Amino acid sequence: MKQRLLFLGPPGVGKGTQAALLCQKQNLLHLSTGDLLRAEVASQTSLGIEAAEIMNRGELVSDSIVLSIVEKRLATSNDGWLLDGFPRNLLQAEALEVLLEKINQPIDAVLLIELADELLVERLIARGRADDKETVIRHRLEVYKEKTAPLIDHYNQHGLVMTISGEGDIEAISSRIQQKLI
Ligand code: B4P
C-alpha cells in the first residue's frame, strides 16, 4: 500500500472529506494546509489574521506562510502522510521536492479528484463556510485553474498521477480511492 500521498483537485471536490477517511483507515498523518490555516484564524494569531482576509477573498495565502507550516510538521513524521490542499502552485511543489529529498521521503502517488464546476459550486454553497460565497467560490475555481492545475502536468511527468471521479456519494469515492492504492 502506498504511504506517502498527495491529493490534488479543485476546491470542493472532497479532498478534505476523503483525506480524513483514508488517513483514519491507513493510519496516515493528515496534513491539510486549509485546516491548519483555519486553526490559526480561529486562534487569532498574527498569521491567522493575515490569512483570514486572503482566504475570504478566495486567493492563495503566501507561499512562505504555508511552507513554514508544512515544514514543521513533515520533518517530524516517520510514517506515512497525506498532503491535502498542498502544494497549490509550482513554487510550493518545488519547495516540497527540496524538503522531501532532505528527509528522504519521496511521494508514492498523487491522487487527482475531478468534478464538474457546477457540482463544485453547488457543494460549496451548501457547506456555507466563510469563503463559500458564490462569487468567492468562482474566483477560487479560477485560481485553481491558473495556479494549481499546472501541477497535474508536473506530476504526470514523474508518472505519479492517478485520476479519480469525485462524482457520487462519499463511500463510493472512498472505495474508488482505495482500489487505486492497492
Ligand atoms: P481548503 O481547505 O484546501 O478547501 P477546499 O479546497 O475548498 O475544499 P476540499 O476539496 O477539501 O473539499 P471538502 O472535502 O471540504 O482551502 C481553503 C482555502 O485555504 C484556499 O482557498 C486558500 O485560501 C487557503 N489555502 C489552503 N491551502 C493553501 C496552500 N497550500 N497555499 C495557499 N493557500 C492555501 O468538501 C467540500 C464540501 O462538499 C463539504 O461540505 C463536504 O461535506 C461536501 N462533500 C464532500 N464529498 C461529497 C460528496 N461525495 N457528495 C456530496 N458532498 C460532498
Residues whose N, C-alpha, C, O or C-beta is under 5 A from the ligand:
A	BS01	B4P	P10 P11 G12 V13 G14 K15 G16 T17 T33 G34 D35 I54 M55 G58 E59 L60 V61 V66 D84 G85 F86 P87 R88 R123 R127 G166 G168 D169 I170
